[in-house]
């Protein structure tokens, strides 16, 4: 069976080499005809034929080797960490053009990966530095006698410790994501009791952090969580633990951007395929500008909309939505920002049994 692109193209290297052979034969044949008609000695004809063939071969060879030299130089630069150089022959209509495009795409991917790595190091360093500095300041004040080790001071220290714990937990999830060590364990479950449990856990966690850490991010108890499942006996087929990550992170994000005494609604509907599921998490916050929607699920992206519940929030780590997208992608589903008249509407579609990827 012939592979795509393996045939002879008009401008391929095969065609050029074939043309070189044909032209060389024609030149030699023509010179032989001239020699027979003019009675020229064959040794002169042989010399002229060799010279003409060498000139044509040199011309063709230069066109083939010059791009290879450039590719070698670009590849050497990439191996030394310089991802800015590109091969200029990507517009050629032969195999060298295909190779140049491949090298340029590889350089683009490596440059993007290097940029993401640097951003990851910088963002993680920033995320770790802030709570560590705050915790150190609290402990230094206690040690120096500036403040007493009263419950309020200890709650402040505990708040920063919990923030560190959340960051480490999300970074571990991120590491599992990159290493591909997480496997899906699909099962059939009833949606209403499952989501009801997720919402209860979110309320209990917020209340517990409110009591132990004071006000701040992930500790709002003024936002009402509402669940709407139709039909009530709806069932789905998915990994319950991974889906819990999706719903919990989306609820956390919606609560964080909700106005005081706002409402977050979790909608669940039957999808188009058997055991498929469509989820929507809707809040009443400022919404997401259309220009920012494509970046919502990127790592460490916190958006440009300020938190509506005022200062004092740490803004989160910017990893929750990235982890939610990862979990949905593992199911072969889709997650995105849907149009909404008010607030933000995040829509999640899980394919159910037929499209499930284990």
PyMOL commands that set and color helices and strands:
alter all, ss='L'
color gray80, all
select helices_A, chain A and resi 13-38+42-79+88-91+95-143+151-179+191-213+240-256+290-295+320-330
alter helices_A, ss='H'
color red, helices_A
select strands_A, chain A and resi 186-190+224-230+235-239+263-270+277-282+334-338+345-350
alter strands_A, ss='S'
color yellow, strands_A
deselect
rebuild
show_as cartoon
